[in-house]
Amino acid sequence: MTEFKLALIQLAVGASKVENVKNAVKFIKEAAGNGAKLVALPECFNSPYGTNYFGEYAESIPGPSTDSLSQAAKDNQVFLVGGSIPESENGKLYNTSTIFNPQGELIGKHRKVHLFDIDVPGKIRFQESEVLTAGNTLTMFNTPFCKVGVGICYDIRFAELAQIYTRRGCNLLIYPGAFNMTTGPAHWELLQRGRALDNQVYVATVSPARDEKASYVAWGHSTVVNPWGEVISTTEHQETIVYSDIDVEYAKQVRSMVPISTQRRDDLYKLQDVTKGNNS
């Protein structure tokens, strides 16, 4: 099988962890009932997003939130990318995504590699590194449909991560994220289309729904981009599910029409340093 339905749950996240998890489980069931085989949640789906919240909402893995995700994946017979939660381990905090198979087994855990440290004067300053520790591994998992690579939010800005996933055989990259009202309008879709086009893969991003009263206001606009660089599914900022049909054969067709992967060899390139007048 090379075609399957992907569901991105753009979840409204509130102050109650229990209610956030319960809401996520409800939407997972709805997505599966509509034919989704792979379901993804947003970044920090069980917690408000903010450095002042991470310690309060953090839990170990396995723990209450991920136990609920495991059961939801099993009950609904879906692969589940569990967005992310604040994870606590050995006195450190991480921003962590868990991946479950249709048997409810934990088959992957991705700790956000590139922490969100930005300072845009007059608009936004946010420093995840003040509280969180960065992960140091890339995360892929196999399904009967295709291999999938996972990143979290700021990870999407690093093209080499997507390139490594593609070279390892991934046809779909999923990024739970929570871009804000400054970077969202400017870069959210642009980055997705760039990663998809450069690597000729599907790219899916799943955001929390927007809460104008929150201390950190998410952009929303969960989106799927195809290997041609086209937006094929998207939404605005309200709580909803975004569905998209993923066709692995189409990715192969794109690569055959515009063959760039076969020319990606380091030994093809010679570097010319014109500032020194030397060729190497």
DOVOZA-860010 format. One record per residue (C-alpha): residue number from 1; x, y, z. Coordinates in nm, 2 decimals. Layout:
# DOVOZA-860010
{n=NUM	xx=X	yy=Y	zz=Z}
...
***
This chain:
# DOVOZA-860010
{n=1	xx=0.00	yy=0.00	zz=0.00}
{n=2	xx=0.15	yy=0.33	zz=-0.11}
{n=3	xx=-0.15	yy=0.57	zz=-0.03}
{n=4	xx=-0.28	yy=0.65	zz=0.31}
{n=5	xx=-0.46	yy=0.92	zz=0.50}
{n=6	xx=-0.28	yy=1.15	zz=0.74}
{n=7	xx=-0.46	yy=1.35	zz=1.01}
{n=8	xx=-0.31	yy=1.66	zz=1.18}
{n=9	xx=-0.50	yy=1.76	zz=1.50}
{n=10	xx=-0.48	yy=2.13	zz=1.55}
{n=11	xx=-0.57	yy=2.11	zz=1.92}
{n=12	xx=-0.69	yy=2.39	zz=2.15}
{n=13	xx=-0.46	yy=2.37	zz=2.46}
{n=14	xx=-0.57	yy=2.50	zz=2.79}
{n=15	xx=-0.45	yy=2.51	zz=3.15}
{n=16	xx=-0.57	yy=2.16	zz=3.25}
{n=17	xx=-0.34	yy=1.88	zz=3.15}
{n=18	xx=-0.61	yy=1.62	zz=3.21}
{n=19	xx=-0.86	yy=1.80	zz=2.98}
{n=20	xx=-0.59	yy=1.86	zz=2.71}
{n=21	xx=-0.51	yy=1.49	zz=2.70}
{n=22	xx=-0.88	yy=1.39	zz=2.71}
{n=23	xx=-0.95	yy=1.63	zz=2.42}
{n=24	xx=-0.65	yy=1.48	zz=2.22}
{n=25	xx=-0.78	yy=1.13	zz=2.27}
{n=26	xx=-1.13	yy=1.24	zz=2.15}
{n=27	xx=-0.99	yy=1.39	zz=1.83}
{n=28	xx=-0.76	yy=1.08	zz=1.77}
{n=29	xx=-1.08	yy=0.87	zz=1.77}
{n=30	xx=-1.25	yy=1.11	zz=1.53}
{n=31	xx=-0.96	yy=1.11	zz=1.29}
{n=32	xx=-0.93	yy=0.73	zz=1.29}
{n=33	xx=-1.31	yy=0.71	zz=1.23}
{n=34	xx=-1.26	yy=0.92	zz=0.92}
{n=35	xx=-1.00	yy=0.68	zz=0.78}
{n=36	xx=-0.67	yy=0.82	zz=0.91}
{n=37	xx=-0.39	yy=0.57	zz=0.94}
{n=38	xx=-0.13	yy=0.81	zz=1.08}
{n=39	xx=-0.23	yy=1.08	zz=1.33}
{n=40	xx=-0.02	yy=1.37	zz=1.46}
{n=41	xx=-0.07	yy=1.61	zz=1.75}
{n=42	xx=0.08	yy=1.95	zz=1.80}
{n=43	xx=0.39	yy=2.06	zz=2.00}
{n=44	xx=0.31	yy=2.08	zz=2.38}
{n=45	xx=-0.03	yy=1.93	zz=2.33}
{n=46	xx=-0.08	yy=1.87	zz=2.71}
{n=47	xx=0.06	yy=2.20	zz=2.83}
{n=48	xx=0.05	yy=2.57	zz=2.76}
{n=49	xx=0.36	yy=2.66	zz=2.57}
{n=50	xx=0.61	yy=2.87	zz=2.77}
{n=51	xx=0.93	yy=2.83	zz=2.97}
{n=52	xx=0.73	yy=2.91	zz=3.29}
{n=53	xx=0.51	yy=2.61	zz=3.23}
{n=54	xx=0.75	yy=2.33	zz=3.13}
{n=55	xx=0.86	yy=2.24	zz=3.48}
{n=56	xx=0.51	yy=2.24	zz=3.62}
{n=57	xx=0.36	yy=2.02	zz=3.34}
{n=58	xx=0.66	yy=1.79	zz=3.29}
{n=59	xx=0.63	yy=1.42	zz=3.34}
{n=60	xx=0.84	yy=1.11	zz=3.28}
{n=61	xx=0.80	yy=0.88	zz=2.98}
{n=62	xx=0.61	yy=0.66	zz=3.02}
{n=63	xx=0.38	yy=0.87	zz=3.22}
{n=64	xx=0.01	yy=0.97	zz=3.24}
{n=65	xx=0.00	yy=1.16	zz=2.91}
{n=66	xx=0.19	yy=0.91	zz=2.70}
{n=67	xx=0.00	yy=0.62	zz=2.86}
{n=68	xx=-0.32	yy=0.78	zz=2.73}
{n=69	xx=-0.16	yy=0.82	zz=2.38}
{n=70	xx=-0.05	yy=0.45	zz=2.38}
{n=71	xx=-0.40	yy=0.34	zz=2.46}
{n=72	xx=-0.55	yy=0.57	zz=2.20}
{n=73	xx=-0.32	yy=0.44	zz=1.93}
{n=74	xx=-0.41	yy=0.08	zz=2.02}
{n=75	xx=-0.79	yy=0.15	zz=2.06}
{n=76	xx=-0.80	yy=0.32	zz=1.72}
{n=77	xx=-0.54	yy=0.11	zz=1.53}
{n=78	xx=-0.33	yy=0.41	zz=1.41}
{n=79	xx=0.02	yy=0.52	zz=1.41}
{n=80	xx=0.04	yy=0.82	zz=1.64}
{n=81	xx=0.30	yy=1.10	zz=1.65}
{n=82	xx=0.22	yy=1.24	zz=1.99}
{n=83	xx=0.31	yy=1.60	zz=1.93}
{n=84	xx=0.53	yy=1.68	zz=2.22}
{n=85	xx=0.52	yy=1.71	zz=2.60}
{n=86	xx=0.76	yy=1.86	zz=2.85}
{n=87	xx=0.96	yy=1.55	zz=2.96}
{n=88	xx=1.15	yy=1.52	zz=3.29}
{n=89	xx=1.44	yy=1.28	zz=3.33}
{n=90	xx=1.73	yy=1.28	zz=3.57}
{n=91	xx=1.67	yy=1.64	zz=3.67}
{n=92	xx=1.66	yy=1.77	zz=3.32}
{n=93	xx=1.37	yy=1.89	zz=3.10}
{n=94	xx=1.32	yy=1.81	zz=2.74}
{n=95	xx=1.06	yy=1.89	zz=2.47}
{n=96	xx=0.98	yy=1.54	zz=2.36}
{n=97	xx=0.77	yy=1.37	zz=2.09}
{n=98	xx=0.66	yy=1.01	zz=2.14}
{n=99	xx=0.56	yy=0.78	zz=1.85}
{n=100	xx=0.33	yy=0.48	zz=1.89}
{n=101	xx=0.23	yy=0.20	zz=1.65}
{n=102	xx=-0.13	yy=0.05	zz=1.62}
{n=103	xx=-0.05	yy=-0.20	zz=1.89}
{n=104	xx=0.01	yy=0.09	zz=2.13}
{n=105	xx=0.38	yy=0.02	zz=2.15}
{n=106	xx=0.63	yy=0.31	zz=2.19}
{n=107	xx=0.84	yy=0.29	zz=1.88}
{n=108	xx=1.02	yy=0.62	zz=1.89}
{n=109	xx=1.10	yy=0.92	zz=2.11}
{n=110	xx=1.23	yy=1.25	zz=1.96}
{n=111	xx=1.37	yy=1.51	zz=2.19}
{n=112	xx=1.38	yy=1.85	zz=2.02}
{n=113	xx=1.73	yy=1.90	zz=1.88}
{n=114	xx=1.73	yy=2.27	zz=1.80}
{n=115	xx=1.60	yy=2.47	zz=2.09}
{n=116	xx=1.38	yy=2.78	zz=2.02}
{n=117	xx=1.61	yy=3.07	zz=2.12}
{n=118	xx=1.51	yy=3.39	zz=1.93}
{n=119	xx=1.51	yy=3.76	zz=2.00}
{n=120	xx=1.33	yy=3.98	zz=1.75}
{n=121	xx=1.35	yy=4.33	zz=1.90}
{n=122	xx=1.02	yy=4.48	zz=1.97}
{n=123	xx=0.83	yy=4.17	zz=1.88}
{n=124	xx=0.93	yy=3.85	zz=2.06}
{n=125	xx=1.20	yy=3.70	zz=2.28}
{n=126	xx=1.19	yy=3.34	zz=2.37}
{n=127	xx=1.47	yy=3.12	zz=2.51}
{n=128	xx=1.39	yy=2.75	zz=2.55}
{n=129	xx=1.75	yy=2.69	zz=2.66}
{n=130	xx=1.69	yy=2.87	zz=2.98}
{n=131	xx=1.48	yy=2.57	zz=3.09}
{n=132	xx=1.51	yy=2.28	zz=2.84}
{n=133	xx=1.80	yy=2.05	zz=2.74}
{n=134	xx=1.84	yy=1.98	zz=2.37}
{n=135	xx=1.81	yy=1.63	zz=2.23}
{n=136	xx=2.10	yy=1.48	zz=2.02}
{n=137	xx=1.94	yy=1.21	zz=1.80}
{n=138	xx=1.73	yy=1.21	zz=1.49}
{n=139	xx=1.41	yy=0.99	zz=1.49}
{n=140	xx=1.26	yy=0.79	zz=1.21}
{n=141	xx=1.00	yy=0.51	zz=1.21}
{n=142	xx=0.86	yy=0.26	zz=0.97}
{n=143	xx=0.50	yy=0.21	zz=0.87}
{n=144	xx=0.35	yy=-0.02	zz=0.60}
{n=145	xx=0.32	yy=0.29	zz=0.38}
{n=146	xx=0.65	yy=0.47	zz=0.41}
{n=147	xx=0.93	yy=0.57	zz=0.65}
{n=148	xx=0.86	yy=0.89	zz=0.84}
{n=149	xx=1.11	yy=1.14	zz=1.00}
{n=150	xx=1.01	yy=1.35	zz=1.30}
{n=151	xx=1.13	yy=1.70	zz=1.41}
{n=152	xx=0.99	yy=1.95	zz=1.65}
{n=153	xx=0.91	yy=2.31	zz=1.55}
{n=154	xx=1.25	yy=2.49	zz=1.54}
{n=155	xx=1.41	yy=2.17	zz=1.39}
{n=156	xx=1.24	yy=2.26	zz=1.06}
{n=157	xx=1.48	yy=2.55	zz=1.01}
{n=158	xx=1.77	yy=2.32	zz=0.98}
{n=159	xx=1.78	yy=2.19	zz=0.62}
{n=160	xx=2.05	yy=1.93	zz=0.70}
{n=161	xx=1.81	yy=1.74	zz=0.93}
{n=162	xx=1.55	yy=1.70	zz=0.65}
{n=163	xx=1.83	yy=1.60	zz=0.41}
{n=164	xx=1.95	yy=1.32	zz=0.64}
{n=165	xx=1.60	yy=1.19	zz=0.68}
{n=166	xx=1.55	yy=1.19	zz=0.30}
{n=167	xx=1.88	yy=1.01	zz=0.24}
{n=168	xx=1.77	yy=0.75	zz=0.49}
{n=169	xx=1.46	yy=0.68	zz=0.29}
{n=170	xx=1.19	yy=0.89	zz=0.45}
{n=171	xx=0.90	yy=1.00	zz=0.22}
{n=172	xx=0.72	yy=1.21	zz=0.49}
{n=173	xx=0.85	yy=1.45	zz=0.75}
{n=174	xx=0.63	yy=1.55	zz=1.04}
{n=175	xx=0.70	yy=1.86	zz=1.25}
{n=176	xx=0.48	yy=1.93	zz=1.55}
{n=177	xx=0.53	yy=2.30	zz=1.60}
{n=178	xx=0.41	yy=2.61	zz=1.76}
{n=179	xx=0.52	yy=2.91	zz=1.55}
{n=180	xx=0.40	yy=3.25	zz=1.68}
{n=181	xx=0.24	yy=3.56	zz=1.54}
{n=182	xx=0.58	yy=3.70	zz=1.44}
{n=183	xx=0.75	yy=3.40	zz=1.28}
{n=184	xx=0.44	yy=3.22	zz=1.17}
{n=185	xx=0.32	yy=3.46	zz=0.90}
{n=186	xx=0.67	yy=3.51	zz=0.77}
{n=187	xx=0.82	yy=3.16	zz=0.78}
{n=188	xx=0.58	yy=2.88	zz=0.86}
{n=189	xx=0.46	yy=2.79	zz=0.51}
{n=190	xx=0.79	yy=2.90	zz=0.35}
{n=191	xx=1.00	yy=2.66	zz=0.55}
{n=192	xx=0.76	yy=2.37	zz=0.49}
{n=193	xx=0.76	yy=2.43	zz=0.11}
{n=194	xx=1.14	yy=2.46	zz=0.11}
{n=195	xx=1.20	yy=2.14	zz=0.30}
{n=196	xx=0.95	yy=1.96	zz=0.07}
{n=197	xx=1.08	yy=2.10	zz=-0.25}
{n=198	xx=1.45	yy=2.05	zz=-0.17}
{n=199	xx=1.40	yy=1.69	zz=-0.07}
{n=200	xx=1.11	yy=1.59	zz=-0.28}
{n=201	xx=0.92	yy=1.46	zz=0.02}
{n=202	xx=0.58	yy=1.53	zz=0.19}
{n=203	xx=0.61	yy=1.77	zz=0.48}
{n=204	xx=0.34	yy=1.80	zz=0.75}
{n=205	xx=0.33	yy=2.06	zz=1.03}
{n=206	xx=0.08	yy=2.05	zz=1.31}
{n=207	xx=0.03	yy=2.35	zz=1.54}
{n=208	xx=-0.19	yy=2.41	zz=1.84}
{n=209	xx=-0.50	yy=2.62	zz=1.78}
{n=210	xx=-0.46	yy=2.99	zz=1.85}
{n=211	xx=-0.56	yy=3.13	zz=2.19}
{n=212	xx=-0.55	yy=3.50	zz=2.18}
{n=213	xx=-0.55	yy=3.52	zz=2.56}
{n=214	xx=-0.24	yy=3.29	zz=2.60}
{n=215	xx=0.10	yy=3.43	zz=2.70}
{n=216	xx=0.23	yy=3.27	zz=2.38}
{n=217	xx=0.00	yy=3.30	zz=2.09}
{n=218	xx=0.03	yy=3.02	zz=1.83}
{n=219	xx=0.00	yy=3.09	zz=1.46}
{n=220	xx=-0.20	yy=2.78	zz=1.38}
{n=221	xx=-0.23	yy=2.69	zz=1.00}
{n=222	xx=-0.14	yy=2.32	zz=1.03}
{n=223	xx=-0.04	yy=2.23	zz=0.68}
{n=224	xx=0.07	yy=1.95	zz=0.44}
{n=225	xx=0.30	yy=2.02	zz=0.14}
{n=226	xx=0.36	yy=1.77	zz=-0.13}
{n=227	xx=0.70	yy=1.68	zz=-0.30}
{n=228	xx=0.63	yy=1.93	zz=-0.58}
{n=229	xx=0.63	yy=2.21	zz=-0.31}
{n=230	xx=0.25	yy=2.26	zz=-0.33}
{n=231	xx=0.03	yy=2.32	zz=-0.03}
{n=232	xx=-0.23	yy=2.04	zz=-0.06}
{n=233	xx=-0.40	yy=2.07	zz=0.28}
{n=234	xx=-0.42	yy=2.35	zz=0.54}
{n=235	xx=-0.64	yy=2.54	zz=0.77}
{n=236	xx=-0.67	yy=2.87	zz=0.96}
{n=237	xx=-0.62	yy=2.90	zz=1.34}
{n=238	xx=-0.92	yy=2.73	zz=1.50}
{n=239	xx=-0.93	yy=2.39	zz=1.66}
{n=240	xx=-0.98	yy=2.13	zz=1.38}
{n=241	xx=-0.84	yy=1.83	zz=1.20}
{n=242	xx=-0.65	yy=1.87	zz=0.88}
{n=243	xx=-0.66	yy=1.56	zz=0.65}
{n=244	xx=-0.44	yy=1.48	zz=0.36}
{n=245	xx=-0.39	yy=1.18	zz=0.13}
{n=246	xx=-0.02	yy=1.09	zz=0.11}
{n=247	xx=0.08	yy=0.91	zz=-0.21}
{n=248	xx=0.44	yy=0.76	zz=-0.19}
{n=249	xx=0.43	yy=0.68	zz=-0.56}
{n=250	xx=0.38	yy=1.05	zz=-0.64}
{n=251	xx=0.70	yy=1.13	zz=-0.45}
{n=252	xx=0.88	yy=0.87	zz=-0.67}
{n=253	xx=0.73	yy=1.03	zz=-0.98}
{n=254	xx=0.85	yy=1.37	zz=-0.88}
{n=255	xx=1.20	yy=1.24	zz=-0.83}
{n=256	xx=1.20	yy=1.07	zz=-1.17}
{n=257	xx=1.08	yy=1.39	zz=-1.34}
{n=258	xx=1.33	yy=1.62	zz=-1.16}
{n=259	xx=1.62	yy=1.39	zz=-1.06}
{n=260	xx=1.82	yy=1.57	zz=-0.80}
{n=261	xx=1.88	yy=1.30	zz=-0.54}
{n=262	xx=2.10	yy=1.10	zz=-0.78}
{n=263	xx=2.34	yy=1.39	zz=-0.81}
{n=264	xx=2.37	yy=1.46	zz=-0.44}
{n=265	xx=2.73	yy=1.33	zz=-0.39}
{n=266	xx=2.99	yy=1.52	zz=-0.21}
{n=267	xx=3.26	yy=1.40	zz=-0.45}
{n=268	xx=3.09	yy=1.59	zz=-0.73}
{n=269	xx=3.19	yy=1.92	zz=-0.59}
{n=270	xx=3.51	yy=2.11	zz=-0.60}
{n=271	xx=3.54	yy=2.41	zz=-0.38}
{n=272	xx=3.68	yy=2.73	zz=-0.51}
{n=273	xx=3.80	yy=2.98	zz=-0.25}
{n=274	xx=3.82	yy=3.30	zz=-0.45}
{n=275	xx=3.92	yy=3.51	zz=-0.15}
{n=276	xx=4.25	yy=3.32	zz=-0.13}
{n=277	xx=4.29	yy=3.24	zz=-0.49}
{n=278	xx=4.31	yy=2.87	zz=-0.42}
{n=279	xx=4.12	yy=2.59	zz=-0.58}
{n=280	xx=4.06	yy=2.27	zz=-0.39}
***
